[in-house]
Amino acid sequence: MSRVVVNLLKGVVYQDTHAGLWQEMRSQRARVSDYVRVLGLQLVVDESEGYAYLASLDLGDANVPRLVARRPLGYHVSLLLALLRKRMAELDAQGGDTRLVLTRDQIVDMLRIYLPETGNEARLLAQIDGHIKKTVELGFLRPLRSSAGGFEVRRIIKAFVDGQWLADLDAHLTDYLAGRDAGDPGRGPAGSGQAHQDVEAPA
């Protein structure tokens, strides 16, 4: 059981990339759940999507330290997560392949229209690469060795980006695009204190 707990404390356990560990976790699921509960954690398993991770229990005591910290996300990382989640929803609606793979260029095109216009293309791309790197660090994107510049969107994003998150961000984006089209670059989520999200990241 210790091997399962140690790996869960490190991050997400995926069925497709940790087949042996996944089976071990399933066979000891009750014991693992009881053990991590003592640590103030709960084991979350999605059999249909093929992933498991640890989340903090709501103990109602602000003085109790959290083993899984909540991380504030900036506007552009929040936006990228929402856009990736929407792309996954579109893929699921089509049926068939459940694996979403995007190239760097596709991600750049997704974000470009929401970034302030600049005459420095290199700087813009560097900023987007930074947002992509942060999303990789959070565990929602996985670089693919077999695909130059390609990234797999991990399905665990569905557990963290819910409908309310998407609705809230859609409202901010509508205001932002309206302000930009009206020639008011200071309006919208880029200058709003409500633009970021907090996430208990899986990795």
C-alpha contacts under 8 A as a table, 3 or more apart, distances in Angstrom:
res1	aa1	res2	aa2	distance
1	M	4	V	5.30
1	M	5	V	6.39
1	M	24	E	7.83
1	M	25	M	7.66
1	M	28	Q	6.86
1	M	31	R	7.79
1	M	32	V	6.81
2	S	5	V	5.12
2	S	6	V	6.02
3	R	6	V	5.25
3	R	7	N	6.25
4	V	7	N	5.32
4	V	8	L	6.17
4	V	21	L	6.57
4	V	24	E	7.16
4	V	25	M	5.96
4	V	32	V	7.77
5	V	8	L	5.06
5	V	9	L	6.11
5	V	32	V	6.80
5	V	36	V	7.71
6	V	9	L	5.16
6	V	10	K	6.44
7	N	10	K	5.04
7	N	11	G	6.45
7	N	12	V	7.72
7	N	13	V	7.12
8	L	11	G	5.16
8	L	12	V	5.95
8	L	13	V	6.30
8	L	52	A	7.69
8	L	53	Y	5.88
8	L	54	L	6.37
9	L	54	L	6.94
10	K	203	A	6.67
11	G	53	Y	6.55
11	G	54	L	7.79
11	G	202	P	5.69
11	G	203	A	4.26
12	V	51	Y	6.71
12	V	52	A	5.78
12	V	53	Y	4.81
12	V	54	L	7.75
12	V	139	G	7.98
12	V	202	P	5.86
12	V	203	A	6.25
13	V	17	T	7.92
13	V	18	H	6.40
13	V	21	L	7.62
13	V	22	W	6.77
13	V	51	Y	5.64
13	V	52	A	5.24
13	V	53	Y	6.40
14	Y	17	T	5.54
14	Y	18	H	5.52
14	Y	19	A	7.47
14	Y	22	W	6.86
14	Y	50	G	5.83
14	Y	51	Y	4.45
14	Y	52	A	6.58
15	Q	18	H	5.34
15	Q	19	A	5.06
15	Q	22	W	5.43
15	Q	50	G	4.99
15	Q	51	Y	5.98
16	D	19	A	5.90
16	D	50	G	7.20
18	H	21	L	5.32
18	H	22	W	5.80
19	A	22	W	5.04
19	A	23	Q	6.37
20	G	23	Q	5.34
20	G	24	E	6.31
21	L	24	E	4.98
21	L	25	M	6.05
22	W	25	M	5.07
22	W	26	R	6.24
23	Q	26	R	5.08
23	Q	27	S	6.21
24	E	27	S	5.25
24	E	28	Q	6.30
25	M	28	Q	5.24
25	M	29	R	5.49
25	M	32	V	7.55
26	R	29	R	4.97
28	Q	31	R	5.44
28	Q	32	V	6.08
29	R	32	V	5.14
29	R	33	S	6.05
30	A	33	S	5.13
30	A	34	D	6.26
31	R	34	D	5.18
31	R	35	Y	6.14
32	V	35	Y	5.09
32	V	36	V	6.19
32	V	43	L	7.51
33	S	36	V	5.48
33	S	37	R	6.09
33	S	42	Q	6.30
33	S	43	L	5.48
34	D	37	R	5.26
34	D	38	V	6.89
35	Y	38	V	5.65
35	Y	39	L	7.26
36	V	39	L	5.02
36	V	40	G	6.61
36	V	41	L	5.21
36	V	42	Q	6.21
36	V	43	L	7.23
37	R	40	G	4.99
37	R	41	L	4.84
37	R	42	Q	5.61
37	R	57	L	7.79
38	V	41	L	7.21
39	L	67	L	7.82
40	G	56	S	6.05
40	G	57	L	5.43
40	G	59	L	7.48
40	G	66	R	7.60
40	G	67	L	7.74
41	L	54	L	6.18
41	L	55	A	5.50
41	L	56	S	4.48
41	L	57	L	5.11
41	L	67	L	7.78
42	Q	54	L	5.60
42	Q	55	A	5.37
42	Q	56	S	6.20
42	Q	57	L	6.04
43	L	52	A	7.11
43	L	53	Y	6.04
43	L	54	L	4.86
43	L	55	A	6.65
44	V	52	A	5.49
44	V	53	Y	5.39
44	V	54	L	5.97
44	V	55	A	7.00
45	V	50	G	7.81
45	V	51	Y	6.06
45	V	52	A	4.28
45	V	53	Y	6.69
46	D	49	E	5.52
46	D	50	G	5.78
46	D	51	Y	5.56
46	D	52	A	6.24
47	E	50	G	4.96
47	E	51	Y	6.77
49	E	155	R	6.69
49	E	156	I	7.66
51	Y	156	I	6.90
53	Y	202	P	6.58
54	L	68	V	7.78
54	L	202	P	7.60
55	A	68	V	6.60
55	A	200	E	7.37
56	S	66	R	6.73
56	S	67	L	7.19
56	S	68	V	6.06
59	L	64	V	7.91
61	D	64	V	5.68
62	A	65	P	7.65
66	R	69	A	5.77
68	V	200	E	6.73
68	V	201	A	7.94
69	A	200	E	6.10
69	A	201	A	7.78
70	R	198	D	6.21
70	R	199	V	5.38
70	R	200	E	4.30
70	R	201	A	6.83
71	R	198	D	5.47
71	R	199	V	5.38
71	R	200	E	6.15
71	R	201	A	6.90
72	P	196	H	6.92
72	P	197	Q	5.89
72	P	198	D	4.24
72	P	199	V	6.40
73	L	77	V	6.08
73	L	78	S	5.98
73	L	196	H	5.38
73	L	197	Q	5.23
73	L	198	D	5.74
73	L	199	V	7.19
74	G	77	V	5.51
74	G	78	S	6.14
74	G	195	A	7.15
74	G	196	H	4.85
74	G	197	Q	7.05
75	Y	78	S	5.13
75	Y	79	L	6.02
75	Y	189	P	7.12
75	Y	190	A	6.66
75	Y	195	A	5.03
75	Y	196	H	4.74
75	Y	197	Q	7.60
76	H	79	L	4.85
76	H	80	L	6.05
76	H	131	H	6.86
77	V	80	L	4.99
77	V	81	L	6.22
77	V	131	H	5.63
77	V	132	I	7.84
77	V	134	K	7.38
77	V	135	T	6.85
78	S	81	L	5.22
78	S	82	A	6.28
78	S	195	A	7.94
78	S	196	H	6.25
78	S	197	Q	6.26
79	L	82	A	5.09
79	L	83	L	6.15
79	L	111	L	7.95
79	L	169	L	7.27
80	L	83	L	5.09
80	L	84	L	6.08
80	L	111	L	6.91
80	L	131	H	7.71
81	L	84	L	5.13
81	L	85	R	6.06
81	L	135	T	7.61
81	L	140	F	7.92
81	L	157	I	7.65
81	L	161	V	7.24
82	A	85	R	5.01
82	A	86	K	6.20
82	A	161	V	6.73
82	A	165	W	7.72
82	A	166	L	6.02
82	A	169	L	7.66
83	L	86	K	5.10
83	L	87	R	6.28
83	L	110	M	7.34
84	L	87	R	5.08
84	L	88	M	6.27
84	L	153	V	7.15
85	R	88	M	5.08
85	R	89	A	6.27
85	R	157	I	6.60
85	R	158	K	6.68
85	R	161	V	6.82
86	K	89	A	4.99
86	K	90	E	6.26
87	R	90	E	5.08
87	R	91	L	6.25
88	M	91	L	4.97
88	M	92	D	6.14
88	M	100	L	6.51
88	M	153	V	7.91
88	M	155	R	7.99
89	A	92	D	5.09
89	A	93	A	6.15
90	E	93	A	5.11
90	E	94	Q	6.50
91	L	94	Q	5.29
91	L	95	G	6.71
91	L	97	D	7.55
91	L	98	T	6.97
91	L	100	L	7.27
92	D	95	G	5.24
92	D	96	G	7.65
92	D	97	D	7.87
92	D	98	T	6.47
95	G	98	T	7.49
97	D	100	L	7.86
99	R	152	E	7.25
99	R	153	V	7.53
100	L	152	E	5.77
100	L	153	V	5.53
100	L	154	R	7.80
101	V	150	G	6.67
101	V	151	F	5.52
101	V	152	E	4.40
101	V	153	V	6.19
102	L	106	Q	6.09
102	L	107	I	6.81
102	L	150	G	5.62
102	L	151	F	5.37
102	L	152	E	6.47
102	L	153	V	7.61
103	T	106	Q	5.19
103	T	107	I	6.49
103	T	148	A	7.97
103	T	149	G	5.59
103	T	150	G	4.20
103	T	151	F	6.11
104	R	107	I	5.15
104	R	108	V	6.12
104	R	149	G	5.36
104	R	150	G	6.02
104	R	151	F	7.35
105	D	108	V	4.96
105	D	109	D	6.18
106	Q	109	D	5.14
106	Q	110	M	6.27
107	I	110	M	5.01
107	I	111	L	6.39
108	V	111	L	5.35
108	V	112	R	5.81
108	V	125	L	7.42
108	V	128	I	6.56
109	D	112	R	5.23
109	D	113	I	7.35
110	M	113	I	7.04
111	L	114	Y	5.62
111	L	115	L	6.69
111	L	128	I	7.55
112	R	115	L	5.39
113	I	116	P	7.98
114	Y	177	L	7.82
116	P	185	P	7.96
118	T	121	E	7.07
118	T	124	L	7.27
120	N	123	R	5.41
120	N	124	L	6.41
121	E	124	L	5.05
121	E	125	L	6.22
122	A	125	L	5.24
122	A	126	A	6.16
123	R	126	A	5.03
123	R	127	Q	6.25
124	L	127	Q	5.18
124	L	128	I	6.38
125	L	128	I	5.09
125	L	129	D	6.06
126	A	129	D	5.03
126	A	130	G	6.26
127	Q	130	G	5.06
127	Q	131	H	6.50
128	I	131	H	5.03
128	I	132	I	6.21
129	D	132	I	4.99
129	D	133	K	6.06
130	G	133	K	5.05
130	G	134	K	6.25
131	H	134	K	5.16
131	H	135	T	6.29
132	I	135	T	5.08
132	I	136	V	6.23
132	I	141	L	7.91
133	K	136	V	5.03
133	K	137	E	6.23
134	K	137	E	4.99
134	K	138	L	6.24
135	T	138	L	5.05
135	T	139	G	6.49
135	T	140	F	5.79
135	T	141	L	5.96
136	V	139	G	5.18
136	V	140	F	5.83
136	V	141	L	4.59
136	V	142	R	5.96
136	V	143	P	7.58
137	E	140	F	7.76
137	E	141	L	7.96
137	E	203	A	7.12
138	L	141	L	7.82
138	L	201	A	5.67
138	L	202	P	6.57
138	L	203	A	5.47
139	G	142	R	7.06
139	G	154	R	7.51
139	G	201	A	7.23
139	G	202	P	6.04
139	G	203	A	5.12
140	F	153	V	6.03
140	F	154	R	5.20
140	F	155	R	7.72
140	F	156	I	6.95
140	F	157	I	5.86
141	L	151	F	6.08
141	L	152	E	5.65
141	L	153	V	4.77
141	L	154	R	5.75
142	R	151	F	5.36
142	R	152	E	5.09
142	R	153	V	6.54
142	R	154	R	6.92
143	P	149	G	7.47
143	P	150	G	6.11
143	P	151	F	4.47
143	P	152	E	6.41
144	L	147	S	5.44
144	L	148	A	7.25
144	L	149	G	7.48
144	L	150	G	5.55
144	L	151	F	5.48
144	L	152	E	6.75
145	R	148	A	6.72
145	R	150	G	7.92
147	S	150	G	5.03
147	S	151	F	7.89
153	V	157	I	7.72
154	R	157	I	6.16
155	R	158	K	5.96
156	I	159	A	5.45
156	I	160	F	7.13
157	I	160	F	5.33
157	I	161	V	5.94
158	K	161	V	5.51
158	K	162	D	6.64
159	A	162	D	6.85
160	F	199	V	7.17
160	F	200	E	8.00
161	V	165	W	6.03
161	V	166	L	7.09
162	D	165	W	5.38
162	D	166	L	6.47
163	G	166	L	5.12
163	G	167	A	6.10
164	Q	167	A	4.99
164	Q	168	D	6.06
165	W	168	D	5.25
165	W	169	L	6.17
166	L	169	L	5.19
166	L	170	D	5.96
167	A	170	D	5.05
167	A	171	A	6.35
168	D	171	A	5.26
168	D	172	H	6.53
169	L	172	H	5.02
169	L	173	L	6.10
169	L	195	A	7.63
170	D	173	L	5.04
170	D	174	T	6.11
171	A	174	T	5.18
171	A	175	D	6.43
172	H	175	D	5.23
172	H	176	Y	6.11
172	H	188	G	6.30
172	H	189	P	5.52
172	H	195	A	7.36
173	L	176	Y	4.87
173	L	177	L	6.00
173	L	188	G	7.02
173	L	189	P	6.79
174	T	177	L	5.35
174	T	178	A	6.05
175	D	178	A	5.13
175	D	179	G	6.06
175	D	187	R	7.35
175	D	188	G	5.33
175	D	189	P	7.63
176	Y	179	G	5.14
176	Y	180	R	6.10
176	Y	187	R	5.92
176	Y	188	G	3.69
176	Y	189	P	5.98
176	Y	190	A	7.73
177	L	180	R	5.00
177	L	181	D	6.03
177	L	188	G	7.41
178	A	181	D	5.23
178	A	182	A	6.15
179	G	182	A	5.04
179	G	183	G	6.29
179	G	184	D	4.91
179	G	185	P	6.39
179	G	186	G	7.68
179	G	187	R	5.33
179	G	188	G	6.51
180	R	183	G	5.09
180	R	184	D	5.24
180	R	185	P	5.18
180	R	187	R	7.20
181	D	184	D	7.36
184	D	187	R	5.77
185	P	188	G	7.81
186	G	190	A	7.73
186	G	191	G	6.37
187	R	190	A	7.56
187	R	191	G	6.58
188	G	191	G	6.03
188	G	192	S	6.34
189	P	192	S	4.64
189	P	193	G	7.63
189	P	194	Q	7.10
189	P	195	A	5.06
190	A	195	A	6.82
191	G	195	A	7.81
192	S	195	A	5.50
193	G	196	H	7.25
194	Q	197	Q	7.94
